[in-house]
Amino acid sequence: MTDPQNHSNPSLCEKLIFTVGYAGHDRDSLLALFLAHGITAVADIRTFKRSSYWTAFDADSFGPFLRENGIAYVFMGDVMGGKPQMPELYPDGQLDYDLMAEMPAFRAGIERLVAGAEKYRICLMCAEKDPLDCHRTLLIAPALKQAGFDLRHLVAGKVETQSDTEGRMMAINGGNAPDLFASTASDPDADYKLALARQIKRVAPMAEDAIKRR
């Protein structure tokens, strides 16, 4: 983007979106983090608006708190939450991120973030402290990368780049998985894809834990 008025906002010029997990924070410390990094809008991507433990971040009260402090807030857990309440997305008992990524509602959510990033410096908010344990990295980040965005994760008092997060993921989930039927053409992203699949298998929610009993 070439509009000189956007130069004060790196996310608008560089197509950046931030992420954070609120675990370990209180309202004031999280607000201070947003302000320190110039965040102007928070997209809440939890499935549920309320938490039984982190009650300070319940959407009905935290959203107004952010707005009172000059930060826009939108709840998007209904279309991008990491524990969707649709049994068909858990074909083998565990959430299938590939199926979820193809849902029209999820794709519309990605488009909404892409459009919003033209006006705001957005931070995706979920609960998990480590982005490797959260669908914001394992599900949403790949979709945003396809849309030309890079991500920055606010974690442990520092900013971790998406490439650094992926590096940690590959270190944890490294190792070859021989495929006798693989083509002779090498895939430059093979190690990343393998590590992503393994990390998803490690942390993606199980239906019996994710779907609320009515």
FIKOLZA-1660 file (N, C-alpha, C; in steps of 0.1 Angstrom, whole numbers, plus 5000, padded with zeros to 4 digits):
% residues 214
   i   px   py   pz ch aa at
   1 5008 4988 5000  A  M  N
   1 5000 5000 5000  A  M CA
   1 5009 5012 5000  A  M  C
   2 5005 5022 4993  A  T  N
   2 5013 5034 4991  A  T CA
   2 5008 5047 4997  A  T  C
   3 4997 5046 5004  A  D  N
   3 4991 5058 5010  A  D CA
   3 5000 5063 5021  A  D  C
   4 5006 5075 5020  A  P  N
   4 5016 5080 5030  A  P CA
   4 5009 5081 5043  A  P  C
   5 4996 5083 5044  A  Q  N
   5 4989 5084 5057  A  Q CA
   5 4990 5071 5065  A  Q  C
   6 4993 5060 5058  A  N  N
   6 4994 5047 5065  A  N CA
   6 5008 5044 5070  A  N  C
   7 5018 5052 5068  A  H  N
   7 5031 5049 5072  A  H CA
   7 5033 5048 5087  A  H  C
   8 5024 5055 5094  A  S  N
   8 5025 5054 5109  A  S CA
   8 5021 5041 5115  A  S  C
   9 5015 5033 5106  A  N  N
   9 5009 5020 5111  A  N CA
   9 5016 5009 5103  A  N  C
  10 5026 5002 5109  A  P  N
  10 5033 4992 5102  A  P CA
  10 5024 4980 5097  A  P  C
  11 5014 4977 5104  A  S  N
  11 5005 4966 5100  A  S CA
  11 4998 4969 5087  A  S  C
  12 4996 4982 5084  A  L  N
  12 4989 4986 5072  A  L CA
  12 4999 4985 5060  A  L  C
  13 5011 4989 5063  A  C  N
  13 5021 4990 5052  A  C CA
  13 5027 4976 5049  A  C  C
  14 5029 4968 5060  A  E  N
  14 5037 4955 5059  A  E CA
  14 5027 4943 5059  A  E  C
  15 5014 4946 5060  A  K  N
  15 5005 4935 5061  A  K CA
  15 5008 4925 5072  A  K  C
  16 5008 4931 5084  A  L  N
  16 5011 4924 5096  A  L CA
  16 4998 4922 5104  A  L  C
  17 4996 4911 5111  A  I  N
  17 4986 4909 5121  A  I CA
  17 4993 4903 5133  A  I  C
  18 4990 4908 5145  A  F  N
  18 4995 4903 5157  A  F CA
  18 4986 4893 5164  A  F  C
  19 4992 4885 5173  A  T  N
  19 4983 4876 5181  A  T CA
  19 4988 4876 5195  A  T  C
  20 4979 4872 5204  A  V  N
  20 4983 4871 5219  A  V CA
  20 4973 4861 5226  A  V  C
  21 4979 4855 5236  A  G  N
  21 4970 4847 5245  A  G CA
  21 4970 4854 5258  A  G  C
  22 4958 4856 5264  A  Y  N
  22 4956 4864 5276  A  Y CA
  22 4960 4856 5289  A  Y  C
  23 4963 4843 5288  A  A  N
  23 4966 4836 5300  A  A CA
  23 4979 4842 5307  A  A  C
  24 4978 4845 5319  A  G  N
  24 4989 4851 5327  A  G CA
  24 4988 4866 5327  A  G  C
  25 4979 4872 5321  A  H  N
  25 4977 4886 5321  A  H CA
  25 4965 4890 5330  A  H  C
  26 4965 4903 5334  A  D  N
  26 4952 4909 5338  A  D CA
  26 4948 4919 5328  A  D  C
  27 4937 4926 5330  A  R  N
  27 4932 4935 5320  A  R CA
  27 4943 4946 5317  A  R  C
  28 4948 4952 5328  A  D  N
  28 4957 4963 5326  A  D CA
  28 4970 4960 5319  A  D  C
  29 4975 4948 5322  A  S  N
  29 4988 4944 5316  A  S CA
  29 4986 4941 5301  A  S  C
  30 4974 4935 5298  A  L  N
  30 4971 4932 5284  A  L CA
  30 4969 4945 5276  A  L  C
  31 4961 4954 5282  A  L  N
  31 4959 4967 5276  A  L CA
  31 4973 4974 5274  A  L  C
  32 4981 4974 5283  A  A  N
  32 4994 4980 5282  A  A CA
  32 5002 4974 5270  A  A  C
  33 5001 4961 5269  A  L  N
  33 5008 4954 5258  A  L CA
  33 5002 4959 5244  A  L  C
  34 4989 4960 5243  A  F  N
  34 4983 4965 5231  A  F CA
  34 4987 4979 5228  A  F  C
  35 4987 4987 5238  A  L  N
  35 4991 5001 5235  A  L CA
  35 5006 5002 5231  A  L  C
  36 5014 4994 5238  A  A  N
  36 5029 4995 5235  A  A CA
  36 5032 4991 5220  A  A  C
  37 5023 4982 5214  A  H  N
  37 5026 4978 5201  A  H CA
  37 5016 4984 5191  A  H  C
  38 5009 4995 5195  A  G  N
  38 5001 5002 5186  A  G CA
  38 4989 4995 5181  A  G  C
  39 4984 4985 5188  A  I  N
  39 4972 4977 5184  A  I CA
  39 4960 4987 5185  A  I  C
  40 4952 4987 5174  A  T  N
  40 4940 4995 5174  A  T CA
  40 4927 4987 5173  A  T  C
  41 4928 4974 5171  A  A  N
  41 4916 4965 5171  A  A CA
  41 4920 4951 5176  A  A  C
  42 4911 4946 5184  A  V  N
  42 4913 4932 5189  A  V CA
  42 4902 4923 5183  A  V  C
  43 4906 4912 5177  A  A  N
  43 4896 4902 5172  A  A CA
  43 4897 4890 5181  A  A  C
  44 4886 4888 5189  A  D  N
  44 4885 4877 5199  A  D CA
  44 4882 4865 5191  A  D  C
  45 4891 4855 5191  A  I  N
  45 4888 4843 5183  A  I CA
  45 4886 4830 5192  A  I  C
  46 4882 4833 5204  A  R  N
  46 4878 4822 5213  A  R CA
  46 4864 4817 5208  A  R  C
  47 4862 4804 5210  A  T  N
  47 4849 4799 5206  A  T CA
  47 4838 4804 5216  A  T  C
  48 4841 4805 5228  A  F  N
  48 4831 4809 5238  A  F CA
  48 4834 4823 5244  A  F  C
  49 4824 4831 5246  A  K  N
  49 4826 4845 5250  A  K CA
  49 4830 4846 5265  A  K  C
  50 4827 4835 5272  A  R  N
  50 4830 4835 5287  A  R CA
  50 4840 4824 5290  A  R  C
  51 4848 4827 5301  A  S  N
  51 4857 4818 5306  A  S CA
  51 4854 4815 5321  A  S  C
  52 4854 4802 5324  A  S  N
  52 4852 4799 5338  A  S CA
  52 4863 4803 5348  A  S  C
  53 4875 4805 5342  A  Y  N
  53 4886 4809 5350  A  Y CA
  53 4891 4823 5348  A  Y  C
  54 4893 4827 5335  A  W  N
  54 4898 4840 5332  A  W CA
  54 4886 4850 5330  A  W  C
  55 4879 4852 5341  A  T  N
  55 4866 4859 5339  A  T CA
  55 4868 4874 5336  A  T  C
  56 4880 4879 5338  A  A  N
  56 4882 4894 5335  A  A CA
  56 4882 4896 5320  A  A  C
  57 4883 4885 5312  A  F  N
  57 4883 4886 5298  A  F CA
  57 4870 4882 5291  A  F  C
  58 4859 4880 5299  A  D  N
  58 4846 4877 5293  A  D CA
  58 4843 4888 5283  A  D  C
  59 4838 4884 5272  A  A  N
  59 4836 4894 5261  A  A CA
  59 4826 4905 5264  A  A  C
  60 4816 4902 5272  A  D  N
  60 4806 4913 5276  A  D CA
  60 4812 4924 5284  A  D  C
  61 4823 4921 5291  A  S  N
  61 4829 4932 5299  A  S CA
  61 4843 4937 5293  A  S  C
  62 4850 4927 5287  A  F  N
  62 4863 4931 5282  A  F CA
  62 4862 4939 5269  A  F  C
  63 4852 4936 5261  A  G  N
  63 4850 4944 5249  A  G CA
  63 4848 4959 5252  A  G  C
  64 4838 4962 5261  A  P  N
  64 4836 4976 5264  A  P CA
  64 4849 4982 5271  A  P  C
  65 4856 4974 5279  A  F  N
  65 4868 4980 5285  A  F CA
  65 4878 4984 5274  A  F  C
  66 4880 4976 5264  A  L  N
  66 4889 4980 5253  A  L CA
  66 4884 4992 5246  A  L  C
  67 4871 4993 5243  A  R  N
  67 4866 5004 5236  A  R CA
  67 4867 5017 5244  A  R  C
  68 4866 5016 5257  A  E  N
  68 4867 5028 5265  A  E CA
  68 4882 5033 5265  A  E  C
  69 4891 5024 5261  A  N  N
  69 4905 5028 5260  A  N CA
  69 4910 5030 5246  A  N  C
  70 4900 5032 5237  A  G  N
  70 4904 5035 5223  A  G CA
  70 4908 5024 5214  A  G  C
  71 4904 5011 5218  A  I  N
  71 4908 5000 5210  A  I CA
  71 4895 4993 5205  A  I  C
  72 4893 4991 5192  A  A  N
  72 4881 4985 5187  A  A CA
  72 4881 4970 5191  A  A  C
  73 4870 4964 5193  A  Y  N
  73 4869 4950 5197  A  Y CA
  73 4857 4943 5189  A  Y  C
  74 4860 4931 5184  A  V  N
  74 4850 4923 5177  A  V CA
  74 4852 4909 5181  A  V  C
  75 4841 4902 5184  A  F  N
  75 4841 4888 5187  A  F CA
  75 4839 4880 5174  A  F  C
  76 4849 4871 5171  A  M  N
  76 4848 4863 5159  A  M CA
  76 4849 4848 5162  A  M  C
  77 4847 4844 5175  A  G  N
  77 4847 4830 5178  A  G CA
  77 4837 4822 5172  A  G  C
  78 4826 4828 5168  A  D  N
  78 4815 4821 5161  A  D CA
  78 4819 4815 5148  A  D  C
  79 4829 4821 5141  A  V  N
  79 4833 4817 5128  A  V CA
  79 4848 4812 5128  A  V  C
  80 4856 4816 5138  A  M  N
  80 4870 4812 5138  A  M CA
  80 4874 4806 5151  A  M  C
  81 4865 4802 5160  A  G  N
  81 4869 4797 5173  A  G CA
  81 4876 4783 5171  A  G  C
  82 4884 4780 5180  A  G  N
  82 4892 4767 5179  A  G CA
  82 4885 4755 5184  A  G  C
  83 4873 4757 5189  A  K  N
  83 4865 4745 5194  A  K CA
  83 4851 4746 5188  A  K  C
  84 4850 4745 5175  A  P  N
  84 4837 4746 5168  A  P CA
  84 4827 4735 5174  A  P  C
  85 4815 4739 5174  A  Q  N
  85 4804 4730 5180  A  Q CA
  85 4797 4722 5169  A  Q  C
  86 4804 4718 5160  A  M  N
  86 4799 4710 5149  A  M CA
  86 4805 4696 5148  A  M  C
  87 4798 4686 5152  A  P  N
  87 4804 4673 5153  A  P CA
  87 4811 4668 5140  A  P  C
  88 4805 4673 5128  A  E  N
  88 4811 4668 5115  A  E CA
  88 4825 4673 5113  A  E  C
  89 4830 4683 5121  A  L  N
  89 4844 4687 5119  A  L CA
  89 4853 4679 5128  A  L  C
  90 4848 4668 5134  A  Y  N
  90 4856 4659 5142  A  Y CA
  90 4854 4645 5137  A  Y  C
  91 4858 4642 5124  A  P  N
  91 4854 4629 5118  A  P CA
  91 4861 4617 5125  A  P  C
  92 4872 4619 5131  A  D  N
  92 4879 4608 5138  A  D CA
  92 4880 4611 5153  A  D  C
  93 4871 4620 5158  A  G  N
  93 4871 4623 5172  A  G CA
  93 4880 4635 5175  A  G  C
  94 4888 4640 5166  A  Q  N
  94 4897 4651 5168  A  Q CA
  94 4894 4662 5157  A  Q  C
  95 4894 4674 5161  A  L  N
  95 4891 4685 5152  A  L CA
  95 4900 4684 5139  A  L  C
  96 4894 4684 5128  A  D  N
  96 4902 4684 5115  A  D CA
  96 4903 4698 5110  A  D  C
  97 4915 4704 5111  A  Y  N
  97 4917 4718 5107  A  Y CA
  97 4915 4720 5092  A  Y  C
  98 4918 4710 5084  A  D  N
  98 4916 4712 5070  A  D CA
  98 4901 4713 5067  A  D  C
  99 4893 4705 5073  A  L  N
  99 4878 4707 5071  A  L CA
  99 4874 4720 5075  A  L  C
 100 4878 4725 5087  A  M  N
 100 4874 4738 5092  A  M CA
 100 4878 4749 5083  A  M  C
 101 4890 4748 5078  A  A  N
 101 4896 4759 5069  A  A CA
 101 4888 4760 5056  A  A  C
 102 4880 4750 5052  A  E  N
 102 4872 4750 5040  A  E CA
 102 4858 4755 5043  A  E  C
 103 4854 4757 5056  A  M  N
 103 4841 4762 5059  A  M CA
 103 4839 4776 5053  A  M  C
 104 4827 4779 5047  A  P  N
 104 4825 4792 5042  A  P CA
 104 4826 4803 5052  A  P  C
 105 4821 4800 5064  A  A  N
 105 4821 4809 5075  A  A CA
 105 4835 4813 5079  A  A  C
 106 4844 4803 5080  A  F  N
 106 4858 4805 5083  A  F CA
 106 4865 4814 5072  A  F  C
 107 4862 4810 5060  A  R  N
 107 4869 4818 5049  A  R CA
 107 4864 4832 5049  A  R  C
 108 4851 4834 5053  A  A  N
 108 4846 4848 5054  A  A CA
 108 4852 4855 5065  A  A  C
 109 4856 4848 5076  A  G  N
 109 4863 4854 5087  A  G CA
 109 4876 4859 5083  A  G  C
 110 4884 4851 5075  A  I  N
 110 4897 4855 5070  A  I CA
 110 4895 4867 5062  A  I  C
 111 4886 4868 5053  A  E  N
 111 4883 4879 5044  A  E CA
 111 4880 4892 5053  A  E  C
 112 4873 4890 5063  A  R  N
 112 4870 4901 5072  A  R CA
 112 4883 4907 5079  A  R  C
 113 4891 4898 5083  A  L  N
 113 4904 4902 5089  A  L CA
 113 4913 4910 5079  A  L  C
 114 4913 4904 5066  A  V  N
 114 4921 4910 5056  A  V CA
 114 4916 4925 5053  A  V  C
 115 4903 4926 5052  A  A  N
 115 4897 4939 5050  A  A CA
 115 4899 4948 5062  A  A  C
 116 4898 4943 5074  A  G  N
 116 4899 4951 5086  A  G CA
 116 4914 4956 5087  A  G  C
 117 4923 4948 5083  A  A  N
 117 4937 4952 5084  A  A CA
 117 4941 4964 5075  A  A  C
 118 4932 4968 5066  A  E  N
 118 4934 4980 5058  A  E CA
 118 4932 4993 5067  A  E  C
 119 4924 4991 5078  A  K  N
 119 4921 5003 5086  A  K CA
 119 4927 5002 5100  A  K  C
 120 4929 4990 5105  A  Y  N
 120 4933 4988 5119  A  Y CA
 120 4946 4980 5120  A  Y  C
 121 4953 4982 5131  A  R  N
 121 4964 4973 5134  A  R CA
 121 4958 4962 5144  A  R  C
 122 4956 4950 5138  A  I  N
 122 4948 4940 5145  A  I CA
 122 4956 4930 5153  A  I  C
 123 4951 4926 5164  A  C  N
 123 4957 4916 5172  A  C CA
 123 4946 4905 5175  A  C  C
 124 4949 4893 5171  A  L  N
 124 4940 4881 5174  A  L CA
 124 4942 4877 5188  A  L  C
 125 4931 4876 5196  A  M  N
 125 4932 4872 5210  A  M CA
 125 4926 4859 5213  A  M  C
 126 4933 4850 5219  A  C  N
 126 4928 4837 5224  A  C CA
 126 4933 4836 5238  A  C  C
 127 4932 4824 5244  A  A  N
 127 4936 4821 5258  A  A CA
 127 4950 4816 5259  A  A  C
 128 4954 4807 5250  A  E  N
 128 4967 4800 5252  A  E CA
 128 4979 4810 5251  A  E  C
 129 4988 4808 5261  A  K  N
 129 4999 4817 5261  A  K CA
 129 5009 4814 5250  A  K  C
 130 5012 4802 5247  A  D  N
 130 5021 4798 5237  A  D CA
 130 5014 4797 5224  A  D  C
 131 5017 4804 5213  A  P  N
 131 5010 4803 5201  A  P CA
 131 5011 4790 5194  A  P  C
 132 5021 4781 5198  A  L  N
 132 5021 4768 5193  A  L CA
 132 5010 4759 5198  A  L  C
 133 5004 4763 5209  A  D  N
 133 4993 4755 5215  A  D CA
 133 4980 4760 5210  A  D  C
 134 4979 4769 5201  A  C  N
 134 4967 4776 5198  A  C CA
 134 4963 4775 5183  A  C  C
 135 4951 4775 5180  A  H  N
 135 4946 4775 5166  A  H CA
 135 4950 4788 5159  A  H  C
 136 4953 4798 5166  A  R  N
 136 4957 4811 5159  A  R CA
 136 4969 4808 5151  A  R  C
 137 4978 4799 5155  A  T  N
 137 4990 4796 5147  A  T CA
 137 4988 4784 5138  A  T  C
 138 4980 4774 5142  A  L  N
 138 4979 4761 5135  A  L CA
 138 4968 4762 5124  A  L  C
 139 4959 4771 5126  A  L  N
 139 4947 4771 5116  A  L CA
 139 4947 4785 5109  A  L  C
 140 4947 4795 5117  A  I  N
 140 4945 4809 5112  A  I CA
 140 4957 4814 5105  A  I  C
 141 4969 4812 5111  A  A  N
 141 4981 4817 5104  A  A CA
 141 4983 4812 5090  A  A  C
 142 4982 4799 5087  A  P  N
 142 4984 4795 5073  A  P CA
 142 4974 4802 5064  A  P  C
 143 4962 4804 5068  A  A  N
 143 4952 4811 5059  A  A CA
 143 4956 4825 5057  A  A  C
 144 4961 4832 5067  A  L  N
 144 4965 4846 5066  A  L CA
 144 4978 4847 5057  A  L  C
 145 4987 4837 5059  A  K  N
 145 4999 4837 5050  A  K CA
 145 4995 4835 5036  A  K  C
 146 4985 4827 5033  A  Q  N
 146 4981 4826 5019  A  Q CA
 146 4975 4839 5014  A  Q  C
 147 4970 4847 5023  A  A  N
 147 4965 4860 5019  A  A CA
 147 4975 4871 5018  A  A  C
 148 4988 4867 5021  A  G  N
 148 4999 4877 5020  A  G CA
 148 5003 4884 5032  A  G  C
 149 4998 4879 5044  A  F  N
 149 5001 4885 5057  A  F CA
 149 5012 4877 5064  A  F  C
 150 5019 4885 5072  A  D  N
 150 5029 4879 5082  A  D CA
 150 5023 4881 5096  A  D  C
 151 5027 4873 5105  A  L  N
 151 5022 4874 5119  A  L CA
 151 5033 4877 5129  A  L  C
 152 5029 4883 5140  A  R  N
 152 5038 4886 5151  A  R CA
 152 5030 4882 5164  A  R  C
 153 5037 4873 5172  A  H  N
 153 5031 4868 5184  A  H CA
 153 5036 4875 5196  A  H  C
 154 5027 4881 5204  A  L  N
 154 5031 4887 5216  A  L CA
 154 5032 4877 5227  A  L  C
 155 5044 4873 5231  A  V  N
 155 5045 4861 5240  A  V CA
 155 5057 4863 5249  A  V  C
 156 5055 4860 5262  A  A  N
 156 5066 4860 5272  A  A CA
 156 5075 4872 5271  A  A  C
 157 5068 4884 5271  A  G  N
 157 5076 4896 5271  A  G CA
 157 5083 4900 5259  A  G  C
 158 5080 4893 5248  A  K  N
 158 5088 4896 5235  A  K CA
 158 5078 4895 5223  A  K  C
 159 5083 4898 5212  A  V  N
 159 5075 4896 5199  A  V CA
 159 5082 4885 5192  A  V  C
 160 5075 4874 5189  A  E  N
 160 5080 4863 5182  A  E CA
 160 5075 4863 5168  A  E  C
 161 5084 4863 5158  A  T  N
 161 5079 4863 5144  A  T CA
 161 5073 4850 5141  A  T  C
 162 5065 4849 5130  A  Q  N
 162 5059 4837 5126  A  Q CA
 162 5069 4827 5122  A  Q  C
 163 5080 4832 5116  A  S  N
 163 5091 4822 5111  A  S CA
 163 5098 4816 5124  A  S  C
 164 5099 4824 5134  A  D  N
 164 5105 4819 5146  A  D CA
 164 5096 4808 5153  A  D  C
 165 5083 4811 5153  A  T  N
 165 5073 4802 5158  A  T CA
 165 5074 4789 5151  A  T  C
 166 5074 4790 5137  A  E  N
 166 5075 4778 5129  A  E CA
 166 5088 4771 5131  A  E  C
 167 5099 4778 5134  A  G  N
 167 5111 4772 5137  A  G CA
 167 5111 4763 5150  A  G  C
 168 5104 4769 5160  A  R  N
 168 5102 4761 5172  A  R CA
 168 5093 4749 5169  A  R  C
 169 5083 4750 5161  A  M  N
 169 5074 4739 5158  A  M CA
 169 5082 4728 5151  A  M  C
 170 5091 4732 5142  A  M  N
 170 5098 4722 5134  A  M CA
 170 5109 4715 5143  A  M  C
 171 5114 4722 5153  A  A  N
 171 5124 4716 5162  A  A CA
 171 5117 4706 5171  A  A  C
 172 5105 4709 5175  A  I  N
 172 5097 4700 5184  A  I CA
 172 5092 4688 5176  A  I  C
 173 5088 4690 5164  A  N  N
 173 5082 4679 5156  A  N CA
 173 5090 4675 5144  A  N  C
 174 5103 4676 5145  A  G  N
 174 5112 4673 5134  A  G CA
 174 5113 4658 5132  A  G  C
 175 5120 4654 5121  A  G  N
 175 5122 4640 5118  A  G CA
 175 5115 4637 5105  A  G  C
 176 5121 4628 5097  A  N  N
 176 5116 4624 5084  A  N CA
 176 5105 4614 5085  A  N  C
 177 5095 4615 5076  A  A  N
 177 5085 4605 5075  A  A CA
 177 5086 4599 5061  A  A  C
 178 5093 4589 5058  A  P  N
 178 5095 4584 5045  A  P CA
 178 5082 4581 5038  A  P  C
 179 5081 4584 5025  A  D  N
 179 5070 4581 5017  A  D CA
 179 5075 4574 5004  A  D  C
 180 5072 4561 5004  A  L  N
 180 5077 4554 4992  A  L CA
 180 5071 4558 4979  A  L  C
 181 5059 4564 4980  A  F  N
 181 5052 4568 4968  A  F CA
 181 5053 4583 4965  A  F  C
 182 5062 4590 4972  A  A  N
 182 5064 4604 4969  A  A CA
 182 5070 4606 4955  A  A  C
 183 5067 4618 4949  A  S  N
 183 5072 4621 4936  A  S CA
 183 5087 4624 4938  A  S  C
 184 5095 4624 4927  A  T  N
 184 5109 4627 4928  A  T CA
 184 5111 4642 4930  A  T  C
 185 5101 4650 4926  A  A  N
 185 5103 4665 4928  A  A CA
 185 5102 4668 4943  A  A  C
 186 5112 4675 4948  A  S  N
 186 5112 4678 4963  A  S CA
 186 5103 4689 4966  A  S  C
 187 5097 4689 4978  A  D  N
 187 5088 4699 4982  A  D CA
 187 5095 4708 4992  A  D  C
 188 5098 4721 4989  A  P  N
 188 5106 4729 4998  A  P CA
 188 5099 4731 5012  A  P  C
 189 5085 4729 5012  A  D  N
 189 5078 4731 5025  A  D CA
 189 5075 4718 5032  A  D  C
 190 5081 4707 5027  A  A  N
 190 5078 4694 5033  A  A CA
 190 5080 4693 5048  A  A  C
 191 5091 4698 5053  A  D  N
 191 5094 4698 5067  A  D CA
 191 5084 4706 5075  A  D  C
 192 5081 4717 5070  A  Y  N
 192 5071 4726 5076  A  Y CA
 192 5057 4718 5077  A  Y  C
 193 5053 4713 5066  A  K  N
 193 5040 4706 5065  A  K CA
 193 5040 4694 5075  A  K  C
 194 5051 4687 5075  A  L  N
 194 5051 4675 5085  A  L CA
 194 5050 4680 5099  A  L  C
 195 5058 4691 5102  A  A  N
 195 5058 4696 5116  A  A CA
 195 5044 4701 5120  A  A  C
 196 5038 4708 5110  A  L  N
 196 5025 4714 5113  A  L CA
 196 5015 4702 5116  A  L  C
 197 5015 4692 5107  A  A  N
 197 5006 4681 5109  A  A CA
 197 5008 4674 5123  A  A  C
 198 5021 4673 5127  A  R  N
 198 5023 4666 5139  A  R CA
 198 5019 4675 5151  A  R  C
 199 5021 4688 5150  A  Q  N
 199 5017 4697 5161  A  Q CA
 199 5002 4697 5162  A  Q  C
 200 4995 4698 5151  A  I  N
 200 4980 4697 5151  A  I CA
 200 4976 4684 5158  A  I  C
 201 4982 4673 5155  A  K  N
 201 4978 4661 5161  A  K CA
 201 4981 4661 5176  A  K  C
 202 4991 4668 5181  A  R  N
 202 4994 4670 5195  A  R CA
 202 4984 4678 5202  A  R  C
 203 4979 4689 5196  A  V  N
 203 4971 4698 5204  A  V CA
 203 4957 4701 5199  A  V  C
 204 4953 4697 5188  A  A  N
 204 4939 4699 5183  A  A CA
 204 4929 4693 5193  A  A  C
 205 4918 4700 5196  A  P  N
 205 4909 4695 5206  A  P CA
 205 4902 4682 5201  A  P  C
 206 4898 4674 5211  A  M  N
 206 4890 4662 5209  A  M CA
 206 4875 4666 5210  A  M  C
 207 4867 4660 5203  A  A  N
 207 4853 4663 5203  A  A CA
 207 4847 4662 5217  A  A  C
 208 4851 4651 5224  A  E  N
 208 4845 4649 5238  A  E CA
 208 4849 4660 5248  A  E  C
 209 4859 4667 5245  A  D  N
 209 4863 4678 5254  A  D CA
 209 4858 4692 5249  A  D  C
 210 4857 4693 5235  A  A  N
 210 4855 4706 5229  A  A CA
 210 4840 4709 5228  A  A  C
 211 4832 4699 5225  A  I  N
 211 4817 4702 5223  A  I CA
 211 4810 4702 5236  A  I  C
 212 4803 4713 5238  A  K  N
 212 4796 4714 5251  A  K CA
 212 4784 4705 5251  A  K  C
 213 4782 4699 5262  A  R  N
 213 4770 4690 5263  A  R CA
 213 4758 4699 5266  A  R  C
 214 4747 4696 5258  A  R  N
 214 4735 4704 5260  A  R CA
 214 4727 4699 5272  A  R  C
% end
